[in-house]
Amino acid sequence: MKTFQASAAYTKAMKEILRLMNKGEGNLNEQEDSKLSLLILAAQAYEKDRYIIPALPTIKTNDQYENALLRVSALMQKNNKPGSKSSGELQLLSFMIKEYELEHFPVPKPAL
């Protein structure tokens, strides 16, 4: 499979992908359709190698859970401005706590 070795080639390919997509799927001839498919696969391979998304941290133990709750409590006492580092930490910890609680403290469905 073709892939790009330099960002300039990737950028050029992305412009060509956009040009072909703007024509509309029904308006591409067979050669353009094939070219679009190959460019998309090559762009995906390039992106996969260069734009790695790290896994989010998780809370695994009750001690980690309790420490996260204490940290959230401390962060909530601050004046967290949107987009600040402490605001981001608060959001991440809140998400991690929610996921831990969903797994370890499930809320039973109400009886009807």
Buried (B, 14 or more C-beta within 10 A) or exposed (E): EEBBEEEEBBEEBBEBBEEBEEEEEEEBEEEBEEBBEEBBEBBEBBEEEEEEEEEEEEBEEEEBBEEBBEBBEEBEEEEBEEEEEBBEBBEEBBEBBEEBBEEEEEEEEEEE
